[in-house]
Amino acid sequence: MDTISLPQLDVPALCPFERVDRQLQTLTHRKKVWATVSREDRIHYLEACLQGVIAVADAWVETACQHKGIDPQSSLAGEEWIAGPVATLLNLRQLINSLQAHGKPTPVTLRQRPNGQTIAQVFPDNAMDRLLWWGFRGEVWIEPGQPASQGRVDLHNRAGALCLVLGAGNISSIAPMDALYKLFAENQVVLVKMNPVNAYMGAFLEQALRPLQQDGFFEVTYGGSELGRYLCHHPQVDAIHITGSHRTHDAIVWGEAQSEQTRRKADHTPMLTKPITSELGCVTPILVVPGNWSEADLRFQARQVASMVTHNASFNCVAAKVLVTAQGWPQQQAFLDRVQEELSRIPRRKAYYPGSHDRYQAFLSHYPQAVPIGAEGPVAPDELPWTILPEVPAQAGEYALTEEAFCGILAEVSLDSSDAGDFLAQAVPFANDQIWGNLSCVVLIDAQTQRDYHAQFNQAIADLRYGGIGVNVWSGIVYLAGVTSWGAYPGNPLPDIQSGQGVVHNSYFFDHPQKSVLYAPFRIYPTPIWFADHRNLRELARHYAALQAQPSWRRLGQIICAGLKG
């Protein structure tokens, strides 16, 4: 891949408000122009941005690794490749394909549930992805009573609009992918305010999306909460999108003081009246459906759960946080033991996200039975051990079920059930009603149990009120896939925002997405790209990035060969 080096890799200086005002003035002047940019010209912008991402990818990943304490030459660096440039490149490529289809790409299949709800299969939707993701199936479920219509973007914001995107600090592809969705799906020019945690990524984002920036359709700014408040209430900002904490969202919408928030919510008088969309995290449950598992099954799924916990040092809104099993499952303890064994094999990571030590200590104060896991030896000051909370009660208001840890904590909950049907009947309402958030969840179920409890399983997937559901696959891949919608389950009221409102990604441009479901084989081969013990992830990820830049069967072969070494 052709690369360039950027001279400025340090965190940019905070922008004076005068500079931000100039950026807003430019964007405001250009927002009506963007609304009239042709489909062909939009494709040209996307193609140029795709090459821009490739140009900065090496430096992007190396810088992120340095800040997260990862050896840039290690296999683990592939995690940053996948979660950063690769995800962004996938999104750009998918948007190109969608615009080439006039904003209405044809789903692989369309089917209807007995109640009339439409389900669109959207992944994999081409020959290369069918080989790379063999046995996977991704669906977008349309809201009941609504058509599977697409491309309403053509009718949106013809007068032009300016969206403020408040970037997340953990995963480097979030800010560019949020910005791209607002630009190309919702027809809004964008100002991204980088999160101070990863403000160092702003230079790469500016370079990668330079064609949009040069023509006045996109800008990046830097600063803390004071600048964020200023921008949210700036008269030239028409709409806001935030990926982050529900507490930050409520401070923006209802006021910073708790007393003011309570009063305003009771009076239905939000401080912010602009449209705001959001993705605000989740206490992510993993529902383990009891079955007759082999030793290899137990080990594979334990590796998968451990990887869901440890990816990005557990600073993910989709990190596994509550492991739900059946108390009467004969293999329950064997599985829990293997999860602990797999966690013990994964080296501790730098706890780079601010406040993680305080959050960790808060969980320990609630759960003195907590079991720290990990390599032998003292824990470095900037590290935290992976930690299991055994026997957490399955009851309303439980701390581990209502507070997102955002560090390497995994709570274990058992339900009083023994067979798959009874477990699903209990686990679905438990996840829906007792666990905070509705962004994503995971269901682990073997193929024989799926067949034996076919009706109950299908009903469980239909009844789960989560925006992204992974069946035998980490829900983070629903995020990565991009053709699937990403966001909270619809219906969260502004005063009780939970995981947020609205969607991003959704590159099929469905007008009424309800949720996305990604199915995978019970045992996946070769080693999945989200597994912490992948031995060749960096090489695989670099080939994956090259494939998005210039698809070819040769590059696909390089990915497959690299994957077989994992």
C-alpha positions, -999 to +999 in steps of 0.1 A: +000+000+000+012+035-007+016+055+025+025+090+036+039+101+069+024+130+087+047+154+105+022+162+132+013+132+154+009+149+187-025+159+201-035+191+183-037+223+203-072+233+214-090+253+188-098+289+198-135+296+196-128+321+168-114+293+146-144+271+153-167+300+144-149+303+110-153+265+105-190+267+112-193+297+089-177+278+060-199+247+067-230+268+069-222+285+036-216+251+019-245+230+034-269+240+007-243+232-019-238+197-005-275+191-007-272+195-045-240+175-051-248+148-076-246+111-070-217+107-094-197+135-076-205+119-042-190+086-055-159+105-065-156+120-031-159+085-015-133+070-038-109+098-030-115+094+007-109+056+004-074+063-011-069+089+017-075+063+044-051+039+027-025+067+026-025+073+063-034+038+075+001+028+087+007+060+106-029+059+120-024+024+134+011+030+147+000+061+166-031+044+181-009+015+192+016+038+209-012+055+229-028+021+239+005+004+248+005-021+219+036-031+199+028-018+164+046-049+149+027-074+170-002-095+159-023-076+184-017-044+163-041-060+139-069-052+163-062-015+157-061-021+119-095-038+120-112-014+144-097+017+126-087+018+089-103-015+079-137-006+094-136+028+078-125+014+044-154-012+045-178+016+052-165+037+023-166+008-001-202+000+009-213+036+005-198+036-030-217+004-039-249+018-025-246+051-044-238+032-076-271+014-070-288+049-068-291+046-031-313+015-033-291-016-034-310-048-038-311-070-007-299-106-010-334-118+000-366-103+015-389-124+037-417-118+060-424-131+095-459-144+103-468-110+117-459-093+084-426-078+096-401-077+067-365-090+071-339-081+046-307-103+042-279-079+034-247-098+043-228-113+026-240-097-006-211-105-030-190-135-039-158-123-021-176-117+012-194-151+009-160-167+008-145-146+036-176-150+058-186-185+050-217-196+069-226-161+081-259-143+075-266-107+083-302-093+083-318-060+089-352-063+104-376-035+094-399-019+119-433-038+121-459-022+099-433-003+078-421-011+043-386-021+034-382+012+015-348+027+009-333+060-002-354+085+017-321+104+018-331+119-016-359+138+002-340+147+033-323+180+040-326+195+005-323+229+022-290+218+038-281+210+074-250+211+096-244+183+120-220+183+149-205+149+155-191+144+190-166+117+184-160+087+207-126+082+224-122+045+222-125+031+187-109+052+160-133+043+132-164+056+151-159+093+143-152+089+106-180+064+101-205+086+120-195+115+099-198+096+066-233+084+075-244+120+083-229+132+050-240+105+026-271+090+042-286+121+059-273+148+035-257+169+063-223+186+063-203+177+093-181+192+120-164+165+141-152+174+176-126+149+185-128+133+219-098+144+240-089+107+247-080+101+210-077+136+197-044+124+182-065+107+155-078+140+142-048+146+120-053+113+102-090+119+099-084+153+083-059+139+059-081+109+049-112+130+043-093+159+028-114+161-004-145+168+016-127+192+039-112+212+010-146+217-005-161+229+027-183+199+036-163+185+065-142+199+093-125+186+125-120+205+157-104+198+191-113+206+226-129+195+259-163+199+275-164+237+273-160+236+236-186+209+234-212+230+252-204+260+230-209+239+198-241+221+210-258+254+216-243+273+186-270+287+164-253+275+132-254+238+144-286+223+131-283+187+145-260+167+168-248+131+169-230+117+199-213+084+205-204+082+242-219+081+276-256+085+284-245+109+312-228+131+287-260+130+265-282+140+294-259+168+304-262+182+269-300+177+266-312+183+301-285+204+318-253+195+338-267+196+373-286+165+385-313+187+400-318+206+368-320+173+348-347+160+372-367+191+370-365+195+333-374+158+327-404+161+349-415+193+331-406+179+297-385+210+290-352+199+276-324+226+275-315+214+240-343+214+214-322+205+183-325+170+168-300+147+184-291+111+176-269+090+198-252+057+205-246+055+243-233+021+253-248-009+269-242-035+296-238-062+270-253-096+279-241-130+265-269-155+267-255-191+267-282-215+257-277-249+273-269-278+250-247-308+247-213-293+239-181-312+232-149-302+248-139-284+216-172-265+217-166-255+253-131-243+246-140-224+214-169-205+230-148-198+261-122-182+238-149-162+221-163-149+254-129-140+267-121-122+235-154-102+238-142-091+272-107-081+264-109-066+229-096-030+231-088-035+268-126-039+273-132-002+265-160-011+241-197-004+243-201-040+230-177-057+254-191-087+271-203-076+306-229-102+318-225-139+311-259-155+315-260-193+319-286-219+330-282-232+366-294-266+356-271-270+326-248-300+334-219-282+317-224-248+333-194-250+357-172-266+331-179-237+307-174-210+334-141-227+344-129-226+308-138-189+304-117-182+334-088-203+320-090-184+286-090-150+304-059-161+323-041-167+290-047-132+277-021-107+288-033-076+307-036-044+287-029-008+294-060+008+310-057+039+288-093+052+292-097+079+318-116+069+350-111+032+344-094+026+378-121+044+397-148+024+379-130-008+386-127+000+423-164+008+424-172-027+412-149-042+437-166-023+465-200-038+454-186-073+448-160-084+474-162-119+459-146-105+426-119-128+412-090-110+394-077-131+365-045-128+345-008-134+342+012-139+373+032-111+388+022-076+401-002-055+381+015-024+366+001+010+376-014+016+342-030-019+339-061-036+353-066-073+357-095-091+339-120-097+367-149-120+371-179-113+394-193-147+403-229-154+414-243-119+406-280-120+415-304-118+386-325-091+402-337-056+393-314-028+402-283-050+406-252-028+402-234-050+376-266-052+356-273-014+355-238+002+355-216-001+324-181-010+337-161+002+307-132-019+320-123-056+321-152-067+343-174-098+336-204-106+358-217-142+359-255-147+363-273-180+364-310-185+357-331-212+373-335-233+342-321-265+327-333-269+291-330-245+262-367-237+259-370-227+296-338-208+295-348-187+264-382-180+280-364-166+310-333-151+295-350-129+269-372-109+294-342-108+318-320-092+292-347-069+280-359-057+314-332-062+340-300-053+321-293-016+313-292-006+277-304-020+244-276-016+220-264-052+214-263-087+228-250-121+219-267-155+219-245-187+219-264-218+208-252-250+191-267-262+158-286-292+173-302-271+200-313-246+173-330-274+155-345-290+185-359-257+198-364-240+164-397-222+173-385-210+207-352-198+193-368-178+165-392-163+189-364-153+212-345-135+185-377-117+175-384-107+211-349-094+220-351-057+222-316-049+211-304-029+180-277-055+172-279-092+179-250-116+173-259-153+171-226-173+178-207-142+169-196-111+188-220-082+183-189-060+175-190-076+141-225-062+135-207-028+140-179-038+116-201-052+089-215-018+081-243-030+058-262-038+090-277-009+109-260+001+141-277+018+170-301+012+199-334-006+196-359+021+186-382+037+211-360+051+238-376+083+251-354+113+255-358+114+293-347+077+296-323+075+267-307+041+275-285+033+245-296+062+224-318+071+194-312+066+157-288+045+136-256+048+116-238+026+091-271+011+075-254+014+040-285-001+024-302+031+034-333+014+048-358+040+060-372+021+089-346-003+104-356-019+137-326-041+145-299-062+128-291-098+134-259-115+124-258-154+124-226-174+124-217-211+127-213-224+162-177-231+155-159-208+132-128-217+112-102-203+108-096-182+140-120-153+139-105-118+136-119-107+170-102-135+189-076-123+213-052-152+206-052-147+168-015-153+158-014-134+125-040-107+128-018-078+117-009-094+084-045-104+078-058-070+085-033-052+062-044-075+034-081-068+043-074-031+040-057-035+006-087-055-006-111-026+001-088-002-017-086-023-048-107-055-048-091-085-066-091-123-063-054-122-056-059-099-026-087-122-014-063-151-016-038-132+005-064-127+032-073-164+032-037-175+034-030-150+063-062-162+081-051-198+079-020-189+099-041-174+127 
